[in-house]
Amino acid sequence: MQVEICFWELGWLGITVKNYENNEQILHILLEPNQELEKDSAFRELRDLLQINTYK
């Protein structure tokens, strides 16, 4: 699994998760600076996804 987290100027956030074995995109999120609640939710979703894949 490949995880990319991008923090851009002015508060933009991007999170992408790919399965590198089959190049499937599992998660792709791009959030604007004013989407603070969604940013918290995005990191929780990423955490949950990583926990699930840890136990496989």
Helices and strands as residue ranges (DSSP letters): E 2-7, G 9-11, E 13-19, E 24-31, H 36-54
